[in-house]
Amino acid sequence: MSTAAPAGGIGIYSCMGVMLVSGAANTLLMKFMAGVAMAPTGPGGAMSGFSHPFFQTLLMCLGELLCLGVYLQSRLPSKAEQKFPSYIFLVPSICDWTATTLVNVAYVFIPASIIQMTRGSMVMFTCLFSVVFLKRRLHAFHYTGVAMVALGITLVALCAVLYPSGGSEGATRSATIGIALCVGAQVFQASMLVIEEKFLKQYHVPPLQAVGLEGVFGVGIGLFVLSLVNVTGVENTPAAMYQMTHSTPIMVAAVASIISIAFFNWSGITVTSQASCVARSTIDCSRTIIIWAVELALMWNVFHWLQLVGFLVLAAGTLLYNQVIEVPSIFAYPQVEEEKALTEEIETA
């Protein structure tokens, strides 16, 4: 992987492809570990799923940390680099760490496709935070898109609650918990994106270095949190290590998740800095389709028309918000000059 951000053309489209494949793979791998794979938690122990959300978040941070190693190995010593304070990535790392842990817990309760669709609620929170903190001016099509996203999320959540995997009252309660965890995670994920956008407009930070620094902070946060949750009995990291070392599928999935998250974060931040949120939202919609198709093929999930309708409304709202879909007969869209002024306003906010 090159530390230089692709200038465009084949380079940026390659990053989009990497983001699509690695993102879908990572979600499916995490679901496999948390809800499908089984292994004993100790000598003579009973078979159990790999339900270690805090440890799984640490795996994600290790994947991000790999990016820093690649950056340091491949950067050009003679190339002048802009100085920036490394601590600017601390708060995004905390937000990312919290969001990922909440989603890792949600994998135990609901299918990966439901999780991926529920992640679309991030548009609502990103919209709110952009207006409040970045002073962004939004138009009627933005608010319409957000309303459609809210409706789509409601339909998807309703499907998960009405048709839970187990079909029992307990399964319904689990689905509700999973949806709540995933939506709550998007508050932190949206915060991370808004903060990242703020700093990436202010400083020129190579994508690999940015992801790697978030990994450094993430690993530090993870080790501290793991020490607390192990002492309090919330999580058992030795049991997680035992399961990994005594189950080839879990070990392979864990290593593959580290590699996939490294590629996903690098390509994601590259697309954000070189393309736009339009590209990222389109990729996320495509990623959801892949995850859902694989889940149905592996019989990890059951098809429901309500989930399909919810996804279509959600996807349409996201694309409308990001102007991938335009309806000039209904909405007034900003002119090029206004968009340029808006961009400059955001950069100096």
C-alpha positions as CSV (number, residue, x, y, z in Angstrom):
1,M,0.0,0.0,0.0
2,S,1.3,3.4,-0.9
3,T,1.2,6.2,1.5
4,A,0.5,8.7,-1.3
5,A,-3.2,9.3,-1.7
6,P,-4.4,8.4,-5.2
7,A,-4.8,11.4,-7.4
8,G,-7.8,10.1,-9.2
9,G,-8.9,7.8,-12.0
10,I,-7.9,4.2,-11.5
11,G,-6.2,5.0,-8.2
12,I,-9.3,6.3,-6.4
13,Y,-11.5,3.6,-8.0
14,S,-9.1,1.0,-6.7
15,C,-9.5,2.4,-3.2
16,M,-13.2,2.3,-3.5
17,G,-13.0,-1.4,-4.6
18,V,-10.7,-2.2,-1.7
19,M,-13.1,-0.4,0.7
20,L,-16.1,-2.3,-0.6
21,V,-14.5,-5.8,-0.4
22,S,-12.6,-5.3,2.9
23,G,-15.5,-3.7,4.6
24,A,-18.0,-6.5,3.7
25,A,-15.4,-9.1,4.6
26,N,-14.7,-7.5,8.0
27,T,-18.4,-7.3,8.9
28,L,-18.9,-11.0,8.0
29,L,-15.8,-12.1,9.8
30,M,-16.9,-10.4,13.0
31,K,-20.3,-11.9,12.8
32,F,-18.8,-15.3,12.2
33,M,-16.7,-15.1,15.3
34,A,-19.4,-13.7,17.5
35,G,-22.4,-15.6,16.4
36,V,-21.4,-18.7,14.4
37,A,-18.0,-20.1,15.5
38,M,-17.9,-22.2,18.6
39,A,-14.9,-23.2,20.8
40,P,-14.1,-24.2,24.4
41,T,-13.1,-21.3,26.7
42,G,-10.7,-23.5,28.6
43,P,-9.4,-27.1,29.2
44,G,-12.5,-29.2,29.5
45,G,-14.8,-26.2,29.1
46,A,-18.1,-26.1,27.3
47,M,-18.3,-24.9,23.7
48,S,-19.1,-21.2,23.5
49,G,-19.3,-18.5,20.9
50,F,-16.4,-16.0,20.6
51,S,-18.3,-13.3,22.4
52,H,-15.5,-10.9,23.5
53,P,-16.5,-7.5,22.2
54,F,-13.7,-5.6,24.0
55,F,-11.0,-8.0,22.7
56,Q,-12.4,-7.9,19.2
57,T,-12.2,-4.1,19.3
58,L,-8.5,-4.4,20.2
59,L,-8.1,-6.6,17.1
60,M,-9.5,-3.8,15.0
61,C,-7.0,-1.4,16.6
62,L,-4.1,-3.8,15.8
63,G,-5.3,-3.7,12.2
64,E,-5.2,0.1,12.2
65,L,-1.7,0.0,13.8
66,L,-0.4,-2.1,10.9
67,C,-1.1,0.9,8.7
68,L,1.4,3.0,10.7
69,G,4.1,0.3,10.2
70,V,3.5,0.3,6.4
71,Y,3.6,4.1,6.4
72,L,6.9,4.4,8.3
73,Q,8.4,1.7,6.0
74,S,7.4,3.2,2.7
75,R,7.6,6.9,3.2
76,L,10.2,9.0,1.4
77,P,12.7,10.5,3.9
78,S,13.5,13.4,1.6
79,K,9.9,14.4,1.2
80,A,8.9,17.4,3.3
81,E,5.9,16.7,5.6
82,Q,3.5,19.1,7.3
83,K,3.8,19.1,11.0
84,F,0.6,18.4,13.0
85,P,-0.1,17.5,16.6
86,S,-0.6,13.8,17.0
87,Y,-3.1,14.2,19.8
88,I,-5.8,15.4,17.3
89,F,-6.5,11.7,16.7
90,L,-7.1,10.9,20.4
91,V,-10.8,11.9,20.4
92,P,-11.6,10.2,17.1
93,S,-9.9,7.0,18.4
94,I,-12.1,7.1,21.6
95,C,-15.2,7.6,19.4
96,D,-14.2,4.8,17.1
97,W,-13.3,2.5,19.9
98,T,-16.7,3.0,21.7
99,A,-18.7,2.6,18.5
100,T,-16.9,-0.6,17.5
101,T,-17.3,-2.2,20.9
102,L,-21.1,-1.4,20.9
103,V,-21.4,-3.0,17.4
104,N,-19.3,-6.0,18.5
105,V,-21.9,-6.6,21.2
106,A,-24.7,-6.2,18.7
107,Y,-23.3,-9.0,16.6
108,V,-24.4,-11.5,19.3
109,F,-28.0,-10.3,19.0
110,I,-28.8,-9.5,15.4
111,P,-27.7,-10.5,11.8
112,A,-24.8,-8.7,10.2
113,S,-27.1,-7.3,7.4
114,I,-29.4,-5.7,10.0
115,I,-26.3,-4.2,11.7
116,Q,-25.0,-2.8,8.5
117,M,-28.4,-1.3,7.6
118,T,-28.8,0.2,11.0
119,R,-25.5,1.8,10.6
120,G,-27.2,4.0,8.1
121,S,-28.6,6.0,11.0
122,M,-25.2,7.6,11.1
123,V,-26.4,10.0,8.3
124,M,-28.9,11.5,10.8
125,F,-26.3,12.1,13.5
126,T,-23.7,13.3,11.0
127,C,-26.3,15.8,9.7
128,L,-27.0,17.1,13.2
129,F,-23.3,17.4,14.1
130,S,-22.4,19.0,10.8
131,V,-24.9,21.8,11.4
132,V,-24.1,22.3,15.1
133,F,-20.3,22.0,15.0
134,L,-19.2,22.6,11.3
135,K,-21.9,25.3,10.8
136,R,-22.9,23.6,7.6
137,R,-26.0,25.0,5.8
138,L,-28.4,22.2,4.7
139,H,-31.1,22.3,2.1
140,A,-34.6,20.7,1.9
141,F,-33.2,17.6,0.1
142,H,-30.8,17.0,3.0
143,Y,-33.7,17.0,5.5
144,T,-35.8,14.8,3.2
145,G,-33.0,12.3,2.9
146,V,-32.6,12.2,6.7
147,A,-36.3,11.6,7.1
148,M,-36.2,8.8,4.6
149,V,-33.2,7.3,6.4
150,A,-35.1,7.4,9.7
151,L,-38.1,5.7,8.1
152,G,-35.9,3.0,6.6
153,I,-34.1,2.3,9.9
154,T,-37.5,2.1,11.6
155,L,-38.7,-0.5,9.0
156,V,-35.5,-2.5,9.3
157,A,-35.7,-2.4,13.1
158,L,-39.4,-3.4,13.0
159,C,-38.5,-6.4,10.8
160,A,-35.8,-7.5,13.3
161,V,-38.2,-7.2,16.2
162,L,-41.2,-8.8,14.5
163,Y,-39.2,-11.7,12.9
164,P,-36.3,-12.4,15.3
165,S,-33.9,-15.2,14.6
166,G,-35.1,-17.3,17.5
167,G,-38.8,-16.5,17.1
168,S,-39.3,-16.3,20.9
169,E,-40.0,-13.4,23.3
170,G,-36.4,-13.6,24.4
171,A,-35.3,-13.3,20.8
172,T,-37.5,-10.3,20.3
173,R,-35.9,-8.6,23.3
174,S,-32.4,-9.5,22.0
175,A,-33.2,-7.9,18.7
176,T,-34.3,-4.8,20.4
177,I,-31.1,-4.6,22.4
178,G,-29.0,-5.2,19.3
179,I,-30.8,-2.4,17.4
180,A,-30.3,0.0,20.3
181,L,-26.6,-0.8,20.6
182,C,-26.0,-0.3,16.9
183,V,-27.9,3.0,16.7
184,G,-26.1,4.2,19.8
185,A,-22.8,3.3,18.2
186,Q,-23.6,5.6,15.2
187,V,-23.6,8.6,17.6
188,F,-19.9,8.0,18.3
189,Q,-19.2,7.0,14.7
190,A,-20.7,10.2,13.4
191,S,-18.7,12.2,15.9
192,M,-15.5,10.6,14.7
193,L,-16.3,11.4,11.1
194,V,-17.1,15.1,11.8
195,I,-13.9,15.5,13.9
196,E,-11.8,13.7,11.3
197,E,-13.3,16.0,8.6
198,K,-12.5,19.0,10.7
199,F,-8.8,18.1,11.1
200,L,-8.2,16.6,7.6
201,K,-9.3,19.9,6.1
202,Q,-6.9,21.8,8.4
203,Y,-3.9,19.5,8.2
204,H,-2.5,17.4,5.4
205,V,-2.1,14.0,7.0
206,P,-1.3,10.9,4.8
207,P,-4.1,8.4,5.1
208,L,-1.9,5.6,6.3
209,Q,-0.4,7.8,9.0
210,A,-3.8,9.0,10.1
211,V,-5.2,5.4,10.5
212,G,-2.0,4.3,12.1
213,L,-2.1,7.0,14.7
214,E,-5.7,6.1,15.5
215,G,-4.5,2.6,15.9
216,V,-1.8,3.7,18.4
217,F,-4.3,5.5,20.6
218,G,-6.8,2.7,20.1
219,V,-4.4,0.0,21.3
220,G,-3.5,2.1,24.3
221,I,-7.1,2.6,25.1
222,G,-7.9,-1.1,24.5
223,L,-5.2,-2.4,26.9
224,F,-6.4,0.0,29.6
225,V,-10.1,-1.0,29.1
226,L,-9.3,-4.7,28.9
227,S,-7.4,-4.6,32.2
228,L,-10.5,-3.0,33.8
229,V,-13.1,-5.4,32.3
230,N,-11.0,-8.5,33.2
231,V,-10.7,-7.4,36.8
232,T,-14.4,-6.7,37.1
233,G,-15.3,-9.9,35.3
234,V,-17.1,-8.2,32.4
235,E,-14.9,-10.0,29.9
236,N,-12.4,-12.9,30.0
237,T,-9.4,-12.2,27.7
238,P,-7.6,-15.5,28.6
239,A,-10.7,-17.4,27.5
240,A,-10.6,-15.4,24.2
241,M,-6.9,-16.3,23.7
242,Y,-7.7,-20.0,24.5
243,Q,-10.5,-20.1,21.9
244,M,-8.3,-18.5,19.3
245,T,-5.4,-20.9,19.8
246,H,-7.7,-24.0,20.0
247,S,-9.9,-23.2,17.0
248,T,-8.4,-22.8,13.5
249,P,-11.6,-21.1,12.1
250,I,-11.6,-18.5,14.9
251,M,-7.8,-17.9,14.5
252,V,-8.1,-17.5,10.8
253,A,-11.1,-15.2,11.2
254,A,-9.3,-13.1,13.8
255,V,-6.2,-12.7,11.6
256,A,-8.3,-12.0,8.5
257,S,-10.3,-9.4,10.4
258,I,-7.1,-7.6,11.4
259,I,-5.9,-7.5,7.8
260,S,-9.3,-6.5,6.4
261,I,-9.8,-3.6,8.9
262,A,-6.3,-2.3,8.0
263,F,-7.3,-2.1,4.3
264,F,-10.8,-0.9,5.1
265,N,-9.7,2.0,7.2
266,W,-6.9,3.0,4.9
267,S,-9.1,3.0,1.8
268,G,-12.0,4.6,3.7
269,I,-10.0,7.6,4.9
270,T,-8.4,7.9,1.4
271,V,-11.8,8.0,-0.3
272,T,-13.0,10.6,2.3
273,S,-10.0,12.9,1.7
274,Q,-9.7,12.4,-2.1
275,A,-13.4,11.9,-3.2
276,S,-16.3,12.7,-1.0
277,C,-19.0,11.4,1.2
278,V,-21.0,10.7,-2.0
279,A,-18.6,8.0,-2.9
280,R,-18.5,6.6,0.6
281,S,-22.3,6.4,0.9
282,T,-22.6,4.6,-2.4
283,I,-20.0,2.1,-1.3
284,D,-21.8,1.5,2.0
285,C,-25.0,0.7,0.1
286,S,-23.2,-1.8,-2.1
287,R,-21.5,-3.2,0.9
288,T,-24.8,-3.9,2.6
289,I,-26.1,-5.8,-0.5
290,I,-23.0,-8.0,-0.4
291,I,-23.3,-8.7,3.3
292,W,-27.0,-9.5,3.0
293,A,-26.5,-11.8,0.0
294,V,-23.7,-13.7,1.7
295,E,-25.8,-14.1,4.9
296,L,-28.7,-15.5,2.9
297,A,-26.5,-17.8,0.9
298,L,-24.9,-19.2,4.2
299,M,-28.3,-19.4,5.8
300,W,-27.3,-17.0,8.6
301,N,-30.4,-15.0,8.0
302,V,-33.9,-15.4,6.5
303,F,-35.2,-13.1,3.8
304,H,-38.1,-10.8,4.7
305,W,-39.8,-8.3,2.3
306,L,-40.0,-5.7,5.1
307,Q,-36.3,-5.7,5.5
308,L,-35.9,-5.2,1.7
309,V,-38.4,-2.3,1.7
310,G,-36.6,-0.7,4.7
311,F,-33.2,-1.1,3.0
312,L,-34.5,0.5,-0.2
313,V,-36.0,3.5,1.6
314,L,-32.8,3.8,3.7
315,A,-30.5,3.6,0.6
316,A,-32.7,6.1,-1.3
317,G,-32.5,8.5,1.6
318,T,-28.8,8.2,1.9
319,L,-28.3,8.8,-1.9
320,L,-30.7,11.7,-1.9
321,Y,-28.8,13.3,1.1
322,N,-25.5,13.0,-0.7
323,Q,-26.9,14.2,-4.1
324,V,-26.2,10.9,-5.8
325,I,-29.9,11.1,-6.7
326,E,-31.2,14.6,-7.6
327,V,-34.8,15.6,-8.1
328,P,-34.6,19.2,-9.5
329,S,-38.4,19.3,-10.1
330,I,-38.9,19.1,-6.3
331,F,-35.8,20.4,-4.6
332,A,-33.6,23.4,-5.2
333,Y,-29.9,22.5,-5.3
334,P,-27.0,24.8,-4.5
335,Q,-25.0,26.3,-7.4
336,V,-21.3,25.6,-7.9
337,E,-20.4,29.0,-6.4
338,E,-22.5,28.4,-3.3
339,E,-21.0,24.9,-2.9
340,K,-17.5,26.4,-3.1
341,A,-18.4,29.1,-0.6
342,L,-19.8,26.4,1.7
343,T,-16.7,24.3,1.5
344,E,-14.5,27.3,2.4
345,E,-16.8,28.2,5.3
346,I,-16.5,24.6,6.6
347,E,-12.7,24.6,6.3
348,T,-12.4,27.8,8.3
349,A,-15.1,27.0,10.9
